[in-house]
Amino acid sequence: MAQERDELLDHEYDGIREYDNPLPRWWLWLFYGTILFSIVYIPYYLLGFGPSEAQMYQQEMAEARTEFPQQAAMAPAAAAPGAQPGAAPAAPSIADPSMQGNMQAIAAGKEIFLANCKPCHGEHGQGIIGPNLTDNYWLHGNTFPEIVHTIYNGVPEKGMISWKSTLNPQKINEVAAYVMSIHGANPPNPKPPQGKEYTY
């Protein structure tokens, strides 16, 4: 550095002359280092040799579920690859199939249903504002995960609110278990069929 000297360039503008100052060596080595880093980074991450951002995210989420199992059980599944940001998952991971047919879960679900769902679906699930939940016709799917999904996310365009901020995952599962249990109950004054017919 001591040998490097400023050089006065042989031109001027409006009485001002310009120096050709050499850049500091540390700055040059930093610049060269970024070039070397890009030579490694581009093939590794952008050309597919290394994990993508989505893969790293999935790996981090898997590690988090292992480290914090209770918090993971309370959260919905991540959207499927390619899904639009903010899109609801097709079947939330909170869906617990072991609740199906569980008499204790069904009894608990009935209490929650009567306290929250009765005004729209009726005391026996026969349908009032909302659809009949006891026949073979369903608007949003008849499987346990699909029912959990509908309760969890709601159907805002039809006036059904999302219950994810009101009911925890266990209670949502219990309500879904109760809804499945009343299929074929044939309650009085059922609402006319709505949606797609499913064979059982």
Backbone torsions as a table, in degrees:
resi	resn	phi	psi	omega
1	MET	NA	-34.5	-178.0
2	ALA	-65.8	-27.1	-178.6
3	GLN	-81.9	-16.3	-179.9
4	GLU	-79.8	133.5	-177.0
5	ARG	-128.8	148.7	175.4
6	ASP	-66.4	140.4	179.1
7	GLU	-115.5	125.1	179.2
8	LEU	-82.4	114.5	-177.1
9	LEU	-71.1	150.6	-173.2
10	ASP	-88.8	54.0	171.6
11	HIS	-156.8	158.3	-179.6
12	GLU	-146.0	159.5	178.8
13	TYR	-140.5	122.3	179.3
14	ASP	55.4	37.8	178.8
15	GLY	81.4	5.3	-178.1
16	ILE	-108.7	129.7	177.2
17	ARG	-108.7	152.8	-171.0
18	GLU	-112.2	138.8	173.5
19	TYR	-93.3	146.0	171.6
20	ASP	-101.2	85.9	-176.6
21	ASN	-82.6	130.0	176.6
22	PRO	-70.1	145.1	178.7
23	LEU	-71.4	150.6	177.0
24	PRO	-61.3	144.6	-178.4
25	ARG	-61.5	-39.5	-178.6
26	TRP	-62.3	-35.4	179.1
27	TRP	-68.9	-41.1	179.0
28	LEU	-63.3	-44.0	-180.0
29	TRP	-66.0	-34.3	175.6
30	LEU	-65.1	-40.7	178.3
31	PHE	-64.7	-44.8	178.8
32	TYR	-63.8	-35.5	179.2
33	GLY	-64.1	-38.3	178.3
34	THR	-65.4	-34.1	176.9
35	ILE	-65.2	-46.0	178.2
36	LEU	-62.4	-39.3	179.1
37	PHE	-62.5	-41.2	-179.1
38	SER	-66.6	-31.5	178.5
39	ILE	-63.4	-33.6	178.1
40	VAL	-84.3	-41.8	-173.3
41	TYR	-65.9	-46.3	-174.4
42	ILE	-60.2	-51.0	179.0
43	PRO	-66.7	-34.9	-173.3
44	TYR	-70.6	-44.1	-174.3
45	TYR	-101.6	-39.9	-172.9
46	LEU	-88.2	-23.1	-180.0
47	LEU	-101.0	5.6	171.7
48	GLY	94.3	5.0	178.5
49	PHE	-74.6	-31.9	178.9
50	GLY	-107.7	176.2	-179.6
51	PRO	-68.3	144.3	177.0
52	SER	-78.7	172.0	177.9
53	GLU	-62.0	-39.4	179.0
54	ALA	-63.6	-41.4	178.9
55	GLN	-66.4	-40.3	178.0
56	MET	-65.6	-37.4	177.4
57	TYR	-62.4	-46.9	179.9
58	GLN	-61.2	-39.1	178.9
59	GLN	-65.0	-43.1	179.4
60	GLU	-65.8	-38.4	178.2
61	MET	-65.8	-39.4	178.1
62	ALA	-63.5	-41.0	177.7
63	GLU	-65.3	-38.9	179.4
64	ALA	-66.8	-39.2	178.6
65	ARG	-64.7	-33.5	177.6
66	THR	-71.0	-39.6	-176.7
67	GLU	-78.3	-34.0	-178.0
68	PHE	-127.7	70.4	-175.1
69	PRO	-62.5	-35.1	-177.5
70	GLN	-68.3	-43.1	178.8
71	GLN	-66.6	-35.7	-179.9
72	ALA	-65.2	-35.1	-179.3
73	ALA	-68.0	-22.6	-179.0
74	MET	-87.7	-9.0	-173.8
75	ALA	-104.7	147.4	175.4
76	PRO	-71.3	159.9	179.4
77	ALA	-66.7	153.7	175.4
78	ALA	-67.9	152.5	-179.8
79	ALA	-63.3	150.1	-179.7
80	ALA	-64.4	153.6	179.2
81	PRO	-55.7	134.0	179.6
82	GLY	90.9	-8.8	-179.4
83	ALA	-71.4	150.9	179.3
84	GLN	-69.6	144.4	177.7
85	PRO	-56.3	133.8	179.4
86	GLY	86.0	-5.4	-179.6
87	ALA	-71.7	143.4	-179.3
88	ALA	-72.8	141.1	176.9
89	PRO	-65.6	151.4	-178.1
90	ALA	-65.2	-40.8	179.1
91	ALA	-144.4	103.2	-176.3
92	PRO	-56.6	145.6	179.3
93	SER	-67.3	-10.9	179.4
94	ILE	-72.9	-15.0	179.9
95	ALA	-63.4	121.4	-177.9
96	ASP	-114.2	97.8	-177.2
97	PRO	-58.7	-21.1	-179.9
98	SER	-65.9	-15.8	178.6
99	MET	-72.8	-24.8	-178.2
100	GLN	-62.9	128.5	179.2
101	GLY	77.9	-3.3	179.2
102	ASN	-77.9	109.7	-173.1
103	MET	-61.0	-36.4	179.0
104	GLN	-66.4	-41.9	178.6
105	ALA	-66.5	-40.1	179.8
106	ILE	-63.2	-43.0	179.5
107	ALA	-63.5	-42.6	178.4
108	ALA	-66.1	-38.7	179.6
109	GLY	-65.3	-35.2	178.7
110	LYS	-62.8	-42.9	178.7
111	GLU	-61.7	-42.6	179.5
112	ILE	-66.3	-40.8	179.9
113	PHE	-60.8	-47.6	-178.5
114	LEU	-65.1	-31.8	-178.3
115	ALA	-79.2	-27.3	-172.2
116	ASN	-122.0	-32.5	-170.0
117	CYS	-104.3	-16.0	-176.2
118	LYS	-56.2	-42.0	-177.3
119	PRO	-58.3	-30.6	-177.5
120	CYS	-101.5	-34.3	-175.0
121	HIS	-105.9	-5.1	178.8
122	GLY	86.9	159.6	-177.2
123	GLU	-61.5	-33.2	-177.1
124	HIS	-110.3	14.4	-179.1
125	GLY	76.3	16.4	-175.5
126	GLN	-75.8	-12.7	178.3
127	GLY	92.0	131.1	174.1
128	ILE	-128.9	-86.7	170.7
129	ILE	-79.2	-45.1	177.0
130	GLY	-80.0	170.9	-176.8
131	PRO	-73.3	162.5	173.3
132	ASN	-67.5	127.9	-177.9
133	LEU	-100.5	6.2	-175.2
134	THR	-108.7	-9.6	-177.4
135	ASP	-94.8	-167.3	-176.9
136	ASN	-93.6	7.9	-176.3
137	TYR	-106.9	132.3	-177.6
138	TRP	-135.2	140.5	179.3
139	LEU	-87.5	-29.3	-172.6
140	HIS	-131.9	28.4	177.0
141	GLY	97.5	147.1	-174.2
142	ASN	-111.5	3.0	179.0
143	THR	-82.0	161.7	-179.0
144	PHE	-58.4	-49.3	178.4
145	PRO	-60.8	-35.1	179.9
146	GLU	-69.1	-37.4	177.2
147	ILE	-67.5	-41.4	175.6
148	VAL	-59.7	-43.9	179.3
149	HIS	-58.9	-43.6	-178.6
150	THR	-65.5	-42.5	178.6
151	ILE	-66.2	-44.7	-176.1
152	TYR	-62.2	-48.9	-174.2
153	ASN	-95.0	-18.0	-176.9
154	GLY	72.2	-179.0	175.8
155	VAL	-133.5	78.1	-172.8
156	PRO	-54.7	-36.9	-177.8
157	GLU	-68.3	-18.1	178.3
158	LYS	-104.1	1.5	178.1
159	GLY	93.7	0.5	178.6
160	MET	-89.6	122.3	-178.2
161	ILE	-75.7	161.6	171.9
162	SER	-80.3	132.8	-177.8
163	TRP	-98.0	5.7	-174.9
164	LYS	-66.0	-25.6	179.6
165	SER	-90.4	-8.6	-178.5
166	THR	-106.1	-41.5	-177.8
167	LEU	-111.2	136.2	176.6
168	ASN	-76.7	168.2	-176.1
169	PRO	-54.6	-38.1	179.9
170	GLN	-63.1	-44.1	-179.2
171	LYS	-67.2	-36.6	176.4
172	ILE	-62.8	-41.9	177.0
173	ASN	-63.0	-39.1	-179.8
174	GLU	-66.7	-40.6	177.2
175	VAL	-63.5	-43.0	179.0
176	ALA	-62.1	-38.9	178.1
177	ALA	-63.5	-40.3	178.6
178	TYR	-66.8	-43.3	179.7
179	VAL	-58.9	-42.3	178.6
180	MET	-66.1	-31.7	-176.1
181	SER	-72.4	-22.0	-176.6
182	ILE	-94.6	5.1	176.7
183	HIS	-61.4	132.3	179.4
184	GLY	78.9	12.9	-177.1
185	ALA	-71.8	-21.6	178.3
186	ASN	54.9	61.0	-178.9
187	PRO	-73.9	165.1	177.1
188	PRO	-69.8	148.2	177.4
189	ASN	52.6	53.1	179.9
190	PRO	-70.4	147.3	176.2
191	LYS	-72.3	145.1	179.0
192	PRO	-55.9	151.7	-178.0
193	PRO	-57.1	144.9	176.3
194	GLN	-137.3	139.9	175.0
195	GLY	91.8	-158.4	-175.6
196	LYS	-90.2	139.6	178.2
197	GLU	-84.8	134.3	177.3
198	TYR	-115.1	140.4	176.1
199	THR	-92.4	142.7	-178.3
200	TYR	-117.7	NA	NA
